[in-house]
């Protein structure tokens, strides 16, 4: 789960960066699902849910050039620190 809070004036640019990141991520081997949400009453607040086939797929994603590029591009738009929280499914 990733939370991105962009500065209000940067919301349109952040939206484009996030949409490109999601499109690139969906093409990766081992990507099961990626969903991107914008908060209804605060369109500069985004949540992304990523599901990976396994730890190796996630590690490869973290090392991918487009992931690094996304983090560099999104950084100037942030109104709060980048917030990535790793979860596992409870069985």
FENCORNOR-V706637 format. One line per field, one symbol per residue. psi: psi as a letter, one per 20 degrees, with the letter a starting at -180 (. if undefined). Layout:
psi->???
This chain:
psi->pppooqqgijggghgggghggggghhiqpiogqpqpqppginijpqpppppqgrhhggghghiqghgggghghhgiipirqpnppprqpp.
